Amino acid sequence: MAITPNIRSISPFYHLRSTFQSELKRLEMYVRECKADRVVMDPRVENTRAIHVYEKCGFRQVKLLPQRELHEGKRHDCWLMEIQYTG
């Protein structure tokens, strides 16, 4: 089953706070309630801080997506990251 909520980013309010991880955990609970088996995201490669937090929460880097995102006229590479849930 594919559920694709339109979540473009996590509010900047959480970026510098430990609540960032707790918001990811809340997202995880929501995903489990929807009976989804995974969450995928594609942060920019240069966003090492966010990637580190995602990995601490159980996400893993799956594939490099060259020139995935266009922002202000410039293309950026992104990582396809996922976390899978069982049972």
C-alpha positions as CSV (number, residue, x, y, z in Angstrom):
1,M,0.0,0.0,0.0
2,A,1.4,3.4,-1.0
3,I,0.6,6.4,1.2
4,T,2.2,9.6,0.1
5,P,1.5,12.4,2.5
6,N,2.7,15.7,1.1
7,I,5.4,16.5,3.8
8,R,8.0,18.7,2.1
9,S,10.0,19.4,5.2
10,I,10.0,19.5,9.0
11,S,9.3,22.9,10.4
12,P,12.5,25.0,11.1
13,F,11.3,25.2,14.7
14,Y,12.5,21.7,15.2
15,H,15.8,21.9,13.3
16,L,18.0,22.9,16.2
17,R,16.2,21.1,19.0
18,S,16.1,17.6,20.3
19,T,12.4,17.5,19.5
20,F,13.4,16.9,15.9
21,Q,13.8,13.2,16.7
22,S,10.6,13.1,18.6
23,E,8.7,14.5,15.6
24,L,10.2,11.8,13.5
25,K,9.0,9.3,16.0
26,R,5.5,10.8,15.8
27,L,5.7,10.4,12.1
28,E,6.6,6.8,12.6
29,M,3.6,6.2,14.8
30,Y,1.4,7.7,12.1
31,V,2.9,5.5,9.4
32,R,2.4,2.4,11.5
33,E,-1.3,3.4,12.1
34,C,-1.7,3.6,8.3
35,K,-0.3,0.1,7.9
36,A,2.6,1.3,5.7
37,D,5.8,-0.7,5.8
38,R,8.3,2.1,5.0
39,V,9.0,5.8,4.9
40,V,11.3,7.3,2.2
41,M,12.8,10.7,1.9
42,D,15.3,12.5,-0.2
43,P,17.4,15.1,1.8
44,R,20.1,17.0,-0.1
45,V,23.6,15.5,0.1
46,E,25.0,18.6,1.7
47,N,22.5,18.5,4.5
48,T,24.7,16.3,6.6
49,R,23.2,17.4,9.9
50,A,19.7,16.2,8.9
51,I,21.1,13.0,7.4
52,H,22.9,12.2,10.6
53,V,19.6,12.7,12.6
54,Y,17.7,10.5,10.1
55,E,20.3,7.7,10.5
56,K,20.1,8.0,14.3
57,C,16.3,7.4,13.9
58,G,16.9,4.2,11.8
59,F,16.9,5.5,8.2
60,R,19.5,4.3,5.9
61,Q,21.0,5.7,2.7
62,V,19.7,3.6,-0.3
63,K,20.7,5.4,-3.4
64,L,22.3,8.7,-4.6
65,L,19.9,10.7,-6.7
66,P,22.0,13.0,-8.9
67,Q,20.6,16.4,-9.6
68,R,17.3,15.5,-8.0
69,E,16.2,18.8,-6.6
70,L,16.0,22.2,-8.4
71,H,16.3,25.1,-6.0
72,E,16.8,28.7,-7.0
73,G,17.9,27.7,-10.5
74,K,20.5,25.2,-9.3
75,R,20.4,21.4,-9.2
76,H,21.3,19.5,-6.1
77,D,22.1,15.8,-5.4
78,C,20.0,14.0,-2.9
79,W,20.1,10.8,-1.0
80,L,17.2,8.4,-1.2
81,M,16.8,7.3,2.4
82,E,14.3,4.8,3.9
83,I,13.3,3.1,7.0
84,Q,11.4,-0.2,6.9
85,Y,9.0,-1.5,9.5
86,T,8.2,-5.1,10.2
87,G,5.3,-6.7,11.9
